[in-house]
Amino acid sequence: MVVDVRRAELDDLDAILAFAEAVVPLHYTPILGEHAARAQLAWWSRERMAPAVAAGRVHVAATRRDVVGVCETGELDGAQVIWKLYLAPEHRGRSHGVELLRQAVAALPPGARSVDVEHFAGNTRAATFYEREGFAVVRTQPAPPGEPPGSAVVWRRRHLG
């Protein structure tokens, strides 16, 4: 099965949203619990994703029929950030994540000196991936009171050029 990694287009929006519905809750349920995992879909609404796609900040890994991976970049307080990088489970370990990351970083604004990413502490696959790709931990936000320890947020940074 051929997978093409490319910048998303507005025509991809429905497939991106279907991808999120299928992948995100299943991915986070073991880490956050079912309710909090489903709450992650709020970051994938049409109202949030359409402007990011239109601005060229979303890349997809896609087969002829389906979106099988998504990477979204943006800014936080002037810093470049990777907000999303997800692959369907059956497409992990095939370098699609590396290619999504490569293309997203290449599309950052000229002069970007670093890029940050955040992930839940309980997401050990993400931690391993980002560490292997040159992202170092810069801080950890503790889990909110009463929430599982795996819901702490780890921020990592990779310096560019």
Biotite code that builds the C-alpha atoms (Angstrom):
import biotite.structure as struc

atoms = struc.array([
    struc.Atom([0.000, 0.000, 0.000], chain_id="A", res_id=1, res_name="MET", atom_name="CA", element="C"),
    struc.Atom([1.492, 3.291, -1.129], chain_id="A", res_id=2, res_name="VAL", atom_name="CA", element="C"),
    struc.Atom([1.423, 6.130, 1.399], chain_id="A", res_id=3, res_name="VAL", atom_name="CA", element="C"),
    struc.Atom([1.959, 9.688, 0.195], chain_id="A", res_id=4, res_name="ASP", atom_name="CA", element="C"),
    struc.Atom([3.106, 12.293, 2.739], chain_id="A", res_id=5, res_name="VAL", atom_name="CA", element="C"),
    struc.Atom([2.097, 15.784, 1.678], chain_id="A", res_id=6, res_name="ARG", atom_name="CA", element="C"),
    struc.Atom([0.641, 19.107, 2.751], chain_id="A", res_id=7, res_name="ARG", atom_name="CA", element="C"),
    struc.Atom([-3.071, 18.732, 3.539], chain_id="A", res_id=8, res_name="ALA", atom_name="CA", element="C"),
    struc.Atom([-5.718, 20.401, 1.400], chain_id="A", res_id=9, res_name="GLU", atom_name="CA", element="C"),
    struc.Atom([-9.207, 21.511, 2.416], chain_id="A", res_id=10, res_name="LEU", atom_name="CA", element="C"),
    struc.Atom([-10.562, 18.507, 0.481], chain_id="A", res_id=11, res_name="ASP", atom_name="CA", element="C"),
    struc.Atom([-8.789, 16.327, 3.101], chain_id="A", res_id=12, res_name="ASP", atom_name="CA", element="C"),
    struc.Atom([-10.683, 17.831, 6.037], chain_id="A", res_id=13, res_name="LEU", atom_name="CA", element="C"),
    struc.Atom([-13.401, 15.165, 6.321], chain_id="A", res_id=14, res_name="ASP", atom_name="CA", element="C"),
    struc.Atom([-10.795, 12.397, 6.105], chain_id="A", res_id=15, res_name="ALA", atom_name="CA", element="C"),
    struc.Atom([-8.665, 14.128, 8.773], chain_id="A", res_id=16, res_name="ILE", atom_name="CA", element="C"),
    struc.Atom([-11.661, 14.346, 11.117], chain_id="A", res_id=17, res_name="LEU", atom_name="CA", element="C"),
    struc.Atom([-12.567, 10.684, 10.467], chain_id="A", res_id=18, res_name="ALA", atom_name="CA", element="C"),
    struc.Atom([-8.953, 9.734, 11.183], chain_id="A", res_id=19, res_name="PHE", atom_name="CA", element="C"),
    struc.Atom([-9.069, 11.572, 14.511], chain_id="A", res_id=20, res_name="ALA", atom_name="CA", element="C"),
    struc.Atom([-12.324, 9.896, 15.537], chain_id="A", res_id=21, res_name="GLU", atom_name="CA", element="C"),
    struc.Atom([-10.886, 6.458, 14.751], chain_id="A", res_id=22, res_name="ALA", atom_name="CA", element="C"),
    struc.Atom([-7.386, 6.911, 16.204], chain_id="A", res_id=23, res_name="VAL", atom_name="CA", element="C"),
    struc.Atom([-7.235, 9.512, 18.986], chain_id="A", res_id=24, res_name="VAL", atom_name="CA", element="C"),
    struc.Atom([-9.610, 8.049, 21.625], chain_id="A", res_id=25, res_name="PRO", atom_name="CA", element="C"),
    struc.Atom([-8.179, 4.540, 21.246], chain_id="A", res_id=26, res_name="LEU", atom_name="CA", element="C"),
    struc.Atom([-4.660, 5.908, 21.543], chain_id="A", res_id=27, res_name="HIS", atom_name="CA", element="C"),
    struc.Atom([-5.305, 7.884, 24.723], chain_id="A", res_id=28, res_name="TYR", atom_name="CA", element="C"),
    struc.Atom([-7.752, 5.653, 26.616], chain_id="A", res_id=29, res_name="THR", atom_name="CA", element="C"),
    struc.Atom([-4.992, 3.546, 28.254], chain_id="A", res_id=30, res_name="PRO", atom_name="CA", element="C"),
    struc.Atom([-3.129, 6.723, 29.267], chain_id="A", res_id=31, res_name="ILE", atom_name="CA", element="C"),
    struc.Atom([-5.931, 9.103, 30.291], chain_id="A", res_id=32, res_name="LEU", atom_name="CA", element="C"),
    struc.Atom([-9.051, 7.007, 30.677], chain_id="A", res_id=33, res_name="GLY", atom_name="CA", element="C"),
    struc.Atom([-11.988, 6.877, 28.274], chain_id="A", res_id=34, res_name="GLU", atom_name="CA", element="C"),
    struc.Atom([-13.627, 10.223, 29.126], chain_id="A", res_id=35, res_name="HIS", atom_name="CA", element="C"),
    struc.Atom([-10.404, 12.262, 28.924], chain_id="A", res_id=36, res_name="ALA", atom_name="CA", element="C"),
    struc.Atom([-9.340, 10.395, 25.773], chain_id="A", res_id=37, res_name="ALA", atom_name="CA", element="C"),
    struc.Atom([-12.581, 11.356, 24.000], chain_id="A", res_id=38, res_name="ARG", atom_name="CA", element="C"),
    struc.Atom([-12.152, 14.939, 25.222], chain_id="A", res_id=39, res_name="ALA", atom_name="CA", element="C"),
    struc.Atom([-8.966, 15.129, 23.107], chain_id="A", res_id=40, res_name="GLN", atom_name="CA", element="C"),
    struc.Atom([-11.209, 15.236, 20.033], chain_id="A", res_id=41, res_name="LEU", atom_name="CA", element="C"),
    struc.Atom([-12.037, 18.862, 20.888], chain_id="A", res_id=42, res_name="ALA", atom_name="CA", element="C"),
    struc.Atom([-8.618, 19.734, 19.389], chain_id="A", res_id=43, res_name="TRP", atom_name="CA", element="C"),
    struc.Atom([-9.734, 18.106, 16.116], chain_id="A", res_id=44, res_name="TRP", atom_name="CA", element="C"),
    struc.Atom([-12.951, 20.013, 15.419], chain_id="A", res_id=45, res_name="SER", atom_name="CA", element="C"),
    struc.Atom([-13.683, 21.344, 11.939], chain_id="A", res_id=46, res_name="ARG", atom_name="CA", element="C"),
    struc.Atom([-13.501, 24.888, 13.384], chain_id="A", res_id=47, res_name="GLU", atom_name="CA", element="C"),
    struc.Atom([-9.958, 24.273, 14.672], chain_id="A", res_id=48, res_name="ARG", atom_name="CA", element="C"),
    struc.Atom([-8.608, 22.197, 11.804], chain_id="A", res_id=49, res_name="MET", atom_name="CA", element="C"),
    struc.Atom([-9.939, 24.081, 8.759], chain_id="A", res_id=50, res_name="ALA", atom_name="CA", element="C"),
    struc.Atom([-7.921, 27.275, 9.420], chain_id="A", res_id=51, res_name="PRO", atom_name="CA", element="C"),
    struc.Atom([-4.767, 25.230, 10.088], chain_id="A", res_id=52, res_name="ALA", atom_name="CA", element="C"),
    struc.Atom([-5.214, 23.309, 6.829], chain_id="A", res_id=53, res_name="VAL", atom_name="CA", element="C"),
    struc.Atom([-5.946, 26.531, 4.919], chain_id="A", res_id=54, res_name="ALA", atom_name="CA", element="C"),
    struc.Atom([-2.781, 28.103, 6.376], chain_id="A", res_id=55, res_name="ALA", atom_name="CA", element="C"),
    struc.Atom([-0.645, 25.161, 5.198], chain_id="A", res_id=56, res_name="GLY", atom_name="CA", element="C"),
    struc.Atom([0.180, 24.020, 8.740], chain_id="A", res_id=57, res_name="ARG", atom_name="CA", element="C"),
    struc.Atom([-1.159, 20.462, 8.383], chain_id="A", res_id=58, res_name="VAL", atom_name="CA", element="C"),
    struc.Atom([0.532, 17.550, 6.641], chain_id="A", res_id=59, res_name="HIS", atom_name="CA", element="C"),
    struc.Atom([-1.022, 14.156, 6.039], chain_id="A", res_id=60, res_name="VAL", atom_name="CA", element="C"),
    struc.Atom([0.117, 10.642, 5.290], chain_id="A", res_id=61, res_name="ALA", atom_name="CA", element="C"),
    struc.Atom([-2.520, 9.264, 2.949], chain_id="A", res_id=62, res_name="ALA", atom_name="CA", element="C"),
    struc.Atom([-3.284, 6.203, 0.899], chain_id="A", res_id=63, res_name="THR", atom_name="CA", element="C"),
    struc.Atom([-5.456, 6.466, -2.171], chain_id="A", res_id=64, res_name="ARG", atom_name="CA", element="C"),
    struc.Atom([-8.523, 6.125, 0.096], chain_id="A", res_id=65, res_name="ARG", atom_name="CA", element="C"),
    struc.Atom([-7.664, 7.223, 3.629], chain_id="A", res_id=66, res_name="ASP", atom_name="CA", element="C"),
    struc.Atom([-5.676, 9.613, 5.780], chain_id="A", res_id=67, res_name="VAL", atom_name="CA", element="C"),
    struc.Atom([-3.432, 7.406, 7.939], chain_id="A", res_id=68, res_name="VAL", atom_name="CA", element="C"),
    struc.Atom([-1.373, 10.126, 9.652], chain_id="A", res_id=69, res_name="GLY", atom_name="CA", element="C"),
    struc.Atom([-1.582, 13.812, 10.540], chain_id="A", res_id=70, res_name="VAL", atom_name="CA", element="C"),
    struc.Atom([0.924, 16.424, 11.676], chain_id="A", res_id=71, res_name="CYS", atom_name="CA", element="C"),
    struc.Atom([-0.090, 19.982, 12.600], chain_id="A", res_id=72, res_name="GLU", atom_name="CA", element="C"),
    struc.Atom([2.226, 22.863, 13.437], chain_id="A", res_id=73, res_name="THR", atom_name="CA", element="C"),
    struc.Atom([1.536, 26.280, 14.893], chain_id="A", res_id=74, res_name="GLY", atom_name="CA", element="C"),
    struc.Atom([2.846, 28.887, 17.304], chain_id="A", res_id=75, res_name="GLU", atom_name="CA", element="C"),
    struc.Atom([2.747, 29.473, 21.025], chain_id="A", res_id=76, res_name="LEU", atom_name="CA", element="C"),
    struc.Atom([4.104, 32.770, 22.356], chain_id="A", res_id=77, res_name="ASP", atom_name="CA", element="C"),
    struc.Atom([6.146, 33.202, 19.169], chain_id="A", res_id=78, res_name="GLY", atom_name="CA", element="C"),
    struc.Atom([7.676, 29.718, 19.339], chain_id="A", res_id=79, res_name="ALA", atom_name="CA", element="C"),
    struc.Atom([7.082, 27.101, 16.651], chain_id="A", res_id=80, res_name="GLN", atom_name="CA", element="C"),
    struc.Atom([5.186, 24.057, 17.942], chain_id="A", res_id=81, res_name="VAL", atom_name="CA", element="C"),
    struc.Atom([4.144, 20.677, 16.620], chain_id="A", res_id=82, res_name="ILE", atom_name="CA", element="C"),
    struc.Atom([0.621, 20.333, 18.010], chain_id="A", res_id=83, res_name="TRP", atom_name="CA", element="C"),
    struc.Atom([-0.248, 16.974, 16.504], chain_id="A", res_id=84, res_name="LYS", atom_name="CA", element="C"),
    struc.Atom([1.657, 14.022, 15.105], chain_id="A", res_id=85, res_name="LEU", atom_name="CA", element="C"),
    struc.Atom([-0.385, 10.834, 14.908], chain_id="A", res_id=86, res_name="TYR", atom_name="CA", element="C"),
    struc.Atom([-0.354, 7.687, 12.815], chain_id="A", res_id=87, res_name="LEU", atom_name="CA", element="C"),
    struc.Atom([-2.915, 4.918, 12.555], chain_id="A", res_id=88, res_name="ALA", atom_name="CA", element="C"),
    struc.Atom([-1.539, 1.943, 14.548], chain_id="A", res_id=89, res_name="PRO", atom_name="CA", element="C"),
    struc.Atom([-1.100, -0.236, 11.454], chain_id="A", res_id=90, res_name="GLU", atom_name="CA", element="C"),
    struc.Atom([1.120, 2.447, 9.878], chain_id="A", res_id=91, res_name="HIS", atom_name="CA", element="C"),
    struc.Atom([3.511, 2.962, 12.793], chain_id="A", res_id=92, res_name="ARG", atom_name="CA", element="C"),
    struc.Atom([7.100, 1.815, 12.426], chain_id="A", res_id=93, res_name="GLY", atom_name="CA", element="C"),
    struc.Atom([7.175, 2.443, 8.665], chain_id="A", res_id=94, res_name="ARG", atom_name="CA", element="C"),
    struc.Atom([8.916, 5.862, 8.685], chain_id="A", res_id=95, res_name="SER", atom_name="CA", element="C"),
    struc.Atom([5.682, 7.758, 7.920], chain_id="A", res_id=96, res_name="HIS", atom_name="CA", element="C"),
    struc.Atom([5.993, 9.633, 11.221], chain_id="A", res_id=97, res_name="GLY", atom_name="CA", element="C"),
    struc.Atom([9.565, 10.614, 10.437], chain_id="A", res_id=98, res_name="VAL", atom_name="CA", element="C"),
    struc.Atom([8.492, 11.869, 7.007], chain_id="A", res_id=99, res_name="GLU", atom_name="CA", element="C"),
    struc.Atom([5.515, 13.797, 8.431], chain_id="A", res_id=100, res_name="LEU", atom_name="CA", element="C"),
    struc.Atom([7.866, 15.413, 10.943], chain_id="A", res_id=101, res_name="LEU", atom_name="CA", element="C"),
    struc.Atom([10.476, 16.189, 8.266], chain_id="A", res_id=102, res_name="ARG", atom_name="CA", element="C"),
    struc.Atom([7.965, 17.879, 5.970], chain_id="A", res_id=103, res_name="GLN", atom_name="CA", element="C"),
    struc.Atom([6.296, 19.810, 8.809], chain_id="A", res_id=104, res_name="ALA", atom_name="CA", element="C"),
    struc.Atom([9.641, 21.131, 10.056], chain_id="A", res_id=105, res_name="VAL", atom_name="CA", element="C"),
    struc.Atom([10.697, 22.042, 6.504], chain_id="A", res_id=106, res_name="ALA", atom_name="CA", element="C"),
    struc.Atom([7.497, 24.096, 6.160], chain_id="A", res_id=107, res_name="ALA", atom_name="CA", element="C"),
    struc.Atom([8.085, 26.163, 9.321], chain_id="A", res_id=108, res_name="LEU", atom_name="CA", element="C"),
    struc.Atom([8.610, 29.883, 8.761], chain_id="A", res_id=109, res_name="PRO", atom_name="CA", element="C"),
    struc.Atom([12.072, 30.859, 7.537], chain_id="A", res_id=110, res_name="PRO", atom_name="CA", element="C"),
    struc.Atom([14.350, 31.720, 10.407], chain_id="A", res_id=111, res_name="GLY", atom_name="CA", element="C"),
    struc.Atom([12.698, 29.355, 12.894], chain_id="A", res_id=112, res_name="ALA", atom_name="CA", element="C"),
    struc.Atom([15.467, 28.477, 15.342], chain_id="A", res_id=113, res_name="ARG", atom_name="CA", element="C"),
    struc.Atom([13.718, 25.663, 17.197], chain_id="A", res_id=114, res_name="SER", atom_name="CA", element="C"),
    struc.Atom([10.516, 23.684, 17.331], chain_id="A", res_id=115, res_name="VAL", atom_name="CA", element="C"),
    struc.Atom([8.719, 22.463, 20.446], chain_id="A", res_id=116, res_name="ASP", atom_name="CA", element="C"),
    struc.Atom([6.398, 19.528, 20.929], chain_id="A", res_id=117, res_name="VAL", atom_name="CA", element="C"),
    struc.Atom([4.306, 18.397, 23.865], chain_id="A", res_id=118, res_name="GLU", atom_name="CA", element="C"),
    struc.Atom([3.066, 14.937, 24.778], chain_id="A", res_id=119, res_name="HIS", atom_name="CA", element="C"),
    struc.Atom([1.519, 13.228, 27.771], chain_id="A", res_id=120, res_name="PHE", atom_name="CA", element="C"),
    struc.Atom([4.067, 11.624, 30.101], chain_id="A", res_id=121, res_name="ALA", atom_name="CA", element="C"),
    struc.Atom([2.209, 8.326, 29.777], chain_id="A", res_id=122, res_name="GLY", atom_name="CA", element="C"),
    struc.Atom([2.696, 8.333, 26.018], chain_id="A", res_id=123, res_name="ASN", atom_name="CA", element="C"),
    struc.Atom([5.972, 6.426, 26.050], chain_id="A", res_id=124, res_name="THR", atom_name="CA", element="C"),
    struc.Atom([5.874, 5.730, 22.293], chain_id="A", res_id=125, res_name="ARG", atom_name="CA", element="C"),
    struc.Atom([5.818, 9.487, 21.627], chain_id="A", res_id=126, res_name="ALA", atom_name="CA", element="C"),
    struc.Atom([8.619, 10.048, 24.147], chain_id="A", res_id=127, res_name="ALA", atom_name="CA", element="C"),
    struc.Atom([10.810, 7.457, 22.432], chain_id="A", res_id=128, res_name="THR", atom_name="CA", element="C"),
    struc.Atom([10.032, 8.813, 18.960], chain_id="A", res_id=129, res_name="PHE", atom_name="CA", element="C"),
    struc.Atom([10.738, 12.446, 19.812], chain_id="A", res_id=130, res_name="TYR", atom_name="CA", element="C"),
    struc.Atom([13.914, 11.602, 21.693], chain_id="A", res_id=131, res_name="GLU", atom_name="CA", element="C"),
    struc.Atom([15.158, 9.591, 18.703], chain_id="A", res_id=132, res_name="ARG", atom_name="CA", element="C"),
    struc.Atom([14.327, 12.567, 16.446], chain_id="A", res_id=133, res_name="GLU", atom_name="CA", element="C"),
    struc.Atom([16.455, 14.975, 18.489], chain_id="A", res_id=134, res_name="GLY", atom_name="CA", element="C"),
    struc.Atom([13.906, 16.543, 20.856], chain_id="A", res_id=135, res_name="PHE", atom_name="CA", element="C"),
    struc.Atom([15.171, 17.099, 24.419], chain_id="A", res_id=136, res_name="ALA", atom_name="CA", element="C"),
    struc.Atom([12.933, 17.600, 27.447], chain_id="A", res_id=137, res_name="VAL", atom_name="CA", element="C"),
    struc.Atom([12.729, 21.253, 28.503], chain_id="A", res_id=138, res_name="VAL", atom_name="CA", element="C"),
    struc.Atom([9.982, 21.045, 31.149], chain_id="A", res_id=139, res_name="ARG", atom_name="CA", element="C"),
    struc.Atom([7.164, 18.922, 32.517], chain_id="A", res_id=140, res_name="THR", atom_name="CA", element="C"),
    struc.Atom([3.822, 20.274, 33.663], chain_id="A", res_id=141, res_name="GLN", atom_name="CA", element="C"),
    struc.Atom([2.493, 18.110, 36.504], chain_id="A", res_id=142, res_name="PRO", atom_name="CA", element="C"),
    struc.Atom([-0.754, 16.220, 36.086], chain_id="A", res_id=143, res_name="ALA", atom_name="CA", element="C"),
    struc.Atom([-3.774, 18.160, 37.365], chain_id="A", res_id=144, res_name="PRO", atom_name="CA", element="C"),
    struc.Atom([-4.932, 17.152, 40.864], chain_id="A", res_id=145, res_name="PRO", atom_name="CA", element="C"),
    struc.Atom([-6.942, 13.940, 40.753], chain_id="A", res_id=146, res_name="GLY", atom_name="CA", element="C"),
    struc.Atom([-5.779, 13.050, 37.243], chain_id="A", res_id=147, res_name="GLU", atom_name="CA", element="C"),
    struc.Atom([-3.533, 10.078, 36.390], chain_id="A", res_id=148, res_name="PRO", atom_name="CA", element="C"),
    struc.Atom([0.229, 10.766, 36.556], chain_id="A", res_id=149, res_name="PRO", atom_name="CA", element="C"),
    struc.Atom([0.461, 9.875, 32.864], chain_id="A", res_id=150, res_name="GLY", atom_name="CA", element="C"),
    struc.Atom([-1.489, 13.050, 32.097], chain_id="A", res_id=151, res_name="SER", atom_name="CA", element="C"),
    struc.Atom([1.477, 15.242, 33.033], chain_id="A", res_id=152, res_name="ALA", atom_name="CA", element="C"),
    struc.Atom([2.575, 17.171, 29.923], chain_id="A", res_id=153, res_name="VAL", atom_name="CA", element="C"),
    struc.Atom([6.176, 16.846, 28.760], chain_id="A", res_id=154, res_name="VAL", atom_name="CA", element="C"),
    struc.Atom([7.539, 19.653, 26.576], chain_id="A", res_id=155, res_name="TRP", atom_name="CA", element="C"),
    struc.Atom([10.491, 18.927, 24.300], chain_id="A", res_id=156, res_name="ARG", atom_name="CA", element="C"),
    struc.Atom([12.544, 21.114, 21.968], chain_id="A", res_id=157, res_name="ARG", atom_name="CA", element="C"),
    struc.Atom([14.680, 20.498, 18.905], chain_id="A", res_id=158, res_name="ARG", atom_name="CA", element="C"),
    struc.Atom([17.043, 23.202, 17.725], chain_id="A", res_id=159, res_name="HIS", atom_name="CA", element="C"),
    struc.Atom([17.051, 23.765, 13.981], chain_id="A", res_id=160, res_name="LEU", atom_name="CA", element="C"),
    struc.Atom([19.922, 24.568, 11.654], chain_id="A", res_id=161, res_name="GLY", atom_name="CA", element="C"),
])
